[in-house]
Amino acid sequence: MTTSSPPGGSADRMLSPSLRVLLVLAASVVTLAGVYFVRDIFGPLALAIVIVIICEPLRRPLDRRGWPRWASTTAVIVVAYLILLAMGALLWLAGTQFARLVGDLVSEGGLANTADEFIAWLQALGLDEQASDAAASVLDPTTLLGLVRSIGGTVLSVATALFFVCAYIIFMAADAARYQQAPALFGASKGAVIARITHLSSGIRRYYIVNATFGAIVAIIDGLALWWMGVPAPVVWAILAFVTNFIPNIGFVLGLVPPAILAYAVGGWPLLLGVVVVYCVVNVVLQVLVQPKFVSDAVDLSLTLSFFSVIFWTFIIGPLGAILSIPLTLLARALVLEGDTETTWVRWLSGDRTAVPAIPDPEPDPQPRGRRRRRIRRSV
């Protein structure tokens, strides 16, 4: 008597749930460790993928009008490069304005006077000398100049990453034209996978379009308010507000701290409180009350997971991970959880509102025996 080997699909069922979780965690740690060591390559690659996904819908109307494939691909590449050029111009403008601002404040001695006033206020509150020395070192002009130099090194690394992004975009845009044939060729056998990829791409696209729209509105309002209150370099802080709008949950705080500190340095507590009030009113109304209603349909992530993803991906691939945290989290969920009915509850915990258990088919009611006997008697 021979025993047949269990099919491949039932091999995973022979493992206990805890062992399966441990195997998934072990594989995830190995994968993320590899991503961490190649983050200088992975980060620009992920950014290029996101930019191509955003620009890809431009190809459809061109294809409908009969444009050749190379022409529509060129149009996608040109739009992607325009996005990169706009990003680079904003970073260059913000960097030069910030460097000029710090130089003016150091030469005029405003930072030194502000540091002395701040130290005196700490001492009046009864703080010890160590706290006062720490506060003085934060506002020290030498420390700020060192910060400017470190920002210059960061700008150089960003320029190098943008070079790789430009190269990646060319190849990805060309491959995207070929991948459009996938639904026609493999729709019957890989339809579910193609549908998940399409849903992921549309979600990432809607997420960045909504964030860019609200980020521009917030940046314009904040910049005009700072200009009206007399805070130096309002353009820099408007650009910072636009960029930090792409960072979920904590982007508002990151965009508020630098202009608030500068407002205190040039205008004291009244100007500081004015900046905080303006940012809280504008950003809370738009980013907390209005924007989530438009983003929720594209993201479907819980607030806890969104906040954790910012910290996690920033640790893995650096500062670029804060901007790409949501797309990378959506990609990880699509690769690991989607397509498996046993992980539906995990997807639901992550915030996916479409992850609901399947309704079992109702069992047919058994026919009563009494009625069956009556029918038999009547037939006799």
N, C-alpha and C positions, 0 to 999 in steps of 0.2 A: 504494500500500500504506500503510495507516494503522496507527499504533501506539497501543495503548490505554495510558492512564495507569495507573501502579501503584496498587493499592488503598491506602486510608488506613492499613490495619493494617500494610502492609509499608514504610511511609515511615520508621518508626523503625528498621527493620532496615537501611536504607541508610546510617544513621549509624554511625560507628565507635564501639566501646565507650568509648573515652576521651572522645570528643566528647559522648556521652550523659551521662557522669559529670560533665563540666564544665557542661553545661546544667542538670542537676539541682542541682549545687552553686550555680550562679548564681541559680537560682530560689529555692533555700533561703535564700541570703543576703539576697535582696530581701524575702522573706516575713518572716524573723526580724528584719530591720531595721525593718519596719513594726510588728511586734509589740513591739519594744523602745520605739518612740516612743509607742505607745498602751498601755503596760503598766499604767497606772492604770485603764484600762477593761478590758483583757484579763484581768488578774489576778482581779478580782472576778467577771467573767463565767465564768472557768474554775472558780472556787470554787463558784459557784452551780450550774453544770452537775454538778459532782461531788456536791454535796449532794442535788440532785434525783435523780440516778442512785441514790444510796444509799437514798433514801426511796421511790422508785417502786414497789418490790415490795409496799408497803402497799396499793396500789390493787387488786391482783388479788383478794384475798379479799373486798374490799368489792364489786367488780364481780360476783363469783360469788353474793353474797347479794342482788343486785338493787338496789344503791344507784345513784342517778342519778349521772351523770358529774360534775356540779358538786359533789356531796357527797364523792365519792372524791378529787377534785382539792383540795377544801378540807382534807381529812384529810392529804394529802401536804404541803400548804403549812404546816399547823400543826406537823407533825412536823419539817419543815425549820427552821421558826422556833424550835422548842424546841432543836434542835441549835445554832443560832446563839446562842440565849440562854444555853445552857450554856457555850459557848465564851467569850462575853463576860463571864459571871460569873467564870469561871476566870481570865481575863486581868485583870479588875478586882481580884479578890482577891489575885492574885500581885503586881500593881503596887502596891497600897496597902501590903501587908505588906513589900515590898522597900523602898519609900520610908521607912516607919517604921523599918525595921532600919538603914538607912544613917544616918538622923537620930540614932538612939540611939548608934551607934558613933562618930559624929563628936562628939556632945556629951560622951561619956564619955572621949574621948581614946584609945580603944583602937587606932584605926587609926594614930595617930601613933606610939605605942609599938611597934606591930608593924612599922612602916616602919623605925624606928631599929634594931630587932633584925635585920631583914632586911638592911639596909645593912651592919651590923657583920659579919654572916655572910659577905656577899660580899667585904668587905675582908679577912676572915680567909682566904678562898680565894685571895687574890692578884689579884683583879680590879681593873681600873683605876678611876679616879674617874668616867669617863664612864658606865660600866656601873652604878655605884652611883647616880649622878644619875638615870639612866633608871629604875632600879628604884624610887627614891624618888618619882618623878613618877607612876608607876603606882599606888602606894599613897597618894598625896597625897589628903587629904579634898576639896580643891577639885576635883580631877579626877573623883572619884566623884560629887560633887554635879552637876558638868556632865553626867556620864553619866545621872544621874537626870532632868535636864531634857531631855536628848535622848530618853530613853525616854518622857517625857510627850508630846513632839511626835510620836513614833511611835504612841503610843496614839491621838492625835487623828486621824492619817491612817488608822489601822485602823478607827476609828469611822466615818469617811467612807466607807471601802471597804465596811463592813458595811451601810451604808445602800443602796448600789448593789446589793449582794448580795440584800438583802431585796426590792428591786424586781424584780431579774432572776428570782428564784425564782417569783414569782407568774405571770409570763408563761410561763416554761419548764414549770411544772407544768401549766398549761392546754394548752400545745402537746403535752406528753407524752401527754395523754389522746387527742388526735387522732392522734398518730403510732402508736398501737396498732393502727390499721386498716391500716398499711402492709403487713404480711405477707399479709393477705387480698386487698388490691388489687394489689400489685406483687410478690407472691411468685414468680410464674411468670417474670417478666422480670428482677427485681432480687433474686432469692433469695440469691445469693452476697453481695451488699453488705449486705443485711439481716442475714444470718447473722454477718458480721464485726462489724457494729455491736452485735448482741446479745452476741457473745462478748466484745467490748471492755467493754461495760457491766457484764457479770457479773464480769469480771476486776477492774475498778476497785472494784466493790462488795465483793468478797471481800477484796481487798487492805486496804481501810480498816477493814472489820469485824475482820479478824485483827489489824491493827496497834492498833486501839482496845482490843481485849481484852487483848493482851499489854502494851500501854502502861499500862492501868489496874493490872494485876498488878504491873508493875515500879514504878509510882509509889507504890502502897501499901507495898510492901516497903521501898523506899528511904526513904519518908517516915517510916515507923516506926523504921527503923534510925537515921536522923538524929536523930529525937526522943529515942531511947534514949541516943545518944552525946552529947546536949546541944548539937547544932549549932543556932544560932538560925534561926527561920523555916523549920521543916521542911516546912510546907505549900507554901511558894513553890517549894522545890526538888523536891517531889513533882509539882507541876503542871508544872514545867520538864521533868522526866523524862518525863511523859506526852506533852507536846507534841513533844519532840525524838525520841520513839520513831517518829514519822511521817517523820523524815528518815533515809533509808537510810545505813548504813555509818558516817557521822560523827556521827549524832545522839547516840550514847553519849558521845562526847568533849564535845560541846556541853553536855550535861546534867551532866557531871561537873565541869567546870572551875570554875563559880561556887561551888558548895558546898565544893569542895576549898580554894579560896582563902579563903573565909570560915572554914572549919575551922582553917586555919593562923593566921588573924588572931585567933581567940578561944582556941585551944587549942594552938598550936604544931605541931611536927612529929608528935607522937603522934596527935593528932586528925586531922591531914591524912592520914596513912598509914591510919588506920582507915576514913576515908571512901573512900579509893581502893580499899582491899581490899573493902569492902562492895559498892561499885558494880561492881567487876570481877567478883566472884563472881556477883552477881544478874544483871547485864546480860549477861555472857558466857554464862551457862548458858541464860538465857531468849531473849535476842536473837540469839545466835550459834549455839547448838546446837539449840534447839527451834523458835523462830519461823520460820527459813527453810524448814523442812520444810512448814509450813502456807502460807507465802506463795508458794513456788515454783510451785505449780499455778496461781495467779492471775496471776503476773507473767511468768515465763519470760524474765527479763533476766539477762545476765551481770553478775558483780560489778563488772567494770571499767566497763560501761555505766551501771550503777546509780550508782556513785560519780561518774562524769563528768556524769551527768544532773543531780545535785544542784548542782554548781558551775555548769553551763551555764544551767539555768533560773533559778537565783538571779541570775545576771548579766543575764538577759533581762528578767525581770519582778519582780525584787526578792526580799525574804525569803519571800514567799508561794510563790515558785518552788521553794524547798526542800521544802515540804510537798506541792506538786503535781507534783514532778519525775517520779515514776513514771507517773501517769496521762497527763501530757503526752508523755512518751517513748513510751508505748504507743499514744497517738493518732497521733503522728508515724510510728511504724512501720506502723500500720494504713493510713494515708493514702498513704505513699510506697512501701512494700515489698509489702504483702499484695495479692493479686490478680494478681501478675505472676510467672509461673513462672521467669523469668530471674533474679529476685532471691531465690530460695529459699536460696542459699548465704549471702547477706547476712543474711537472717533467722536462719539457723542460727548465724552468727557472733554475732549480738546476743543469743543465748540461747534462742531459740524452739525447743523440743524437737520441735514438730510439723512444723517445716520440714525435710522429708526429700525427696530426689529421688524422682520417680515411677519405679516399676519398669517398664522397657519390656516390651511384650508379646513373648513368645517367638515367633520365626519358625518356621513349619511346616517340618518336615524334608522335603526333597525325596525323592520315592519312587525307590528304586534302579531303574536301567534293566533290570537282569537279571531281576528279578521281573516287570516289565511285559511283557518279551518272552515269558516262560514262560506268562503268562496269555493272551497273544495266540495262542500255539501251541495251547494246550489248547482255546481256543474254536474254532479252525479244525478 
